[in-house]
Amino acid sequence: MSEKIPKVVLAYSGGLDTTVAIKWFSENGVEVVTFTAELGQGVELERIEERAYEAGAIKHYSLDLVDEFTQGYVAPAILANAMYEGEYPISSALSRPLIASKLVEIAEKEGADAVAHGCTSKGNDQVRFDITVKSLNPGLKVIAPTRIWRWSRHQELEYAKSRGLKISESHKKYSIDSNIWGRSIESGPLEDPWTEPPEDAFEWTVSPEAAPSEPEYLSIEFDEGIPAALNGEGMDLSELVLRLNSIAGRHGVGRIDHMESRIVGFKSREVYEAPAAVTIIKAHMDLEKTVLTRRELQFKSLADREWTNLVYEGLWGEPLREGLQKLIESMNKYVCGEVRLKLFKGSLRVVGRRSEYALYDVSIAGYDEGWYPTDEEARGFIGAWGLYAVTSRAVRRYVQETGVRRSEGLVA
Ligand code: ARG
């Protein structure tokens, strides 16, 4: 009886690392099934499939996951105003649990022994893939070939050349990961944090200098926290995000350059472009401020940050993430209404908002008419409100100056 040949399902992007991985597995007697996810990143799936077979894959899966990604991952990120360290809309981080769950499904269907990905031992993505796979099927092995061979980029290119593998030029300068929610750009000239990112790093946004000299207004309508219409036209979330990427991108909105604290213990300089994400989250936060109470807002920002950190840190499978998500969803029940924004040469401003649930009331807040507390009412409120601050200072001052402990009657 012949021994079973080991089989692996590889998350295949079509880039250098994963193409070399197919060949490497095959040469080591492992059968490779490849899988490419369409997440709105604008790649040619047929080209990727061809390349997988050229490199030695025995079978290939291409799955269109755009809607599953927007519904299941982007939507909750909007509800949570997810911006890691206040800057990064966690676009790459959000895609990993979805890709990992498909890897597991395919591996189970194909009777594979392991799944594999192209992440290096320095990145966050390996953490996200490994943990998600293990949490879904602890019996599956996770293999990361680049962590095993640890070749330099130059060595990889040499290996690819010697095996006749074609590597596209675009993959040589930067390491790119993109999906509908954003484009991550790493390595090459970006590794010097003092150097301004070169223009050729960007594909979705123009530079603010080159943006139109006329501003553009747009409006986003939200239904229970989720964008439902753009400029009055109802559309599904994927379509809305795609359109906003191009509208905001042509005004130079959505470029991000920040020093990121990675899971793996070091700082890295990260560059992103995420025009739709930046625009939607800005509008969503403004609408929340319009309809939620002060206490709700204060508490929600803690829940939002924790949810975002869990996802960034590869802990999509942590039960707290689901618990927080339910809370965040329920807090979005009244986040319905419309936000107007103005885009101009790289700047993005909210210039209007309205909602049937707005807590804003001009007859209360306005200076011209309506409710006006009397002098007596105002003094009463201020007196009680500031009493701790006033008494504590008076007590401490008195005891310090006199050495006497009695403190009654100092302020009342
Ligand atoms: N630093 C980002 C994150 O951890 C982006 C990772 C992007 N991956 C890549 N292969 N370029 O989510």
Boltz pocket constraint, residues with backbone or C-beta under 6 A from the ligand:
constraints:
  - pocket:
      binder: B
      contacts: [[A, 90], [A, 92], [A, 93], [A, 124], [A, 125], [A, 175], [A, 176], [A, 177], [A, 184], [A, 185], [A, 186], [A, 260], [A, 270], [A, 312]]
      max_distance: 6.0
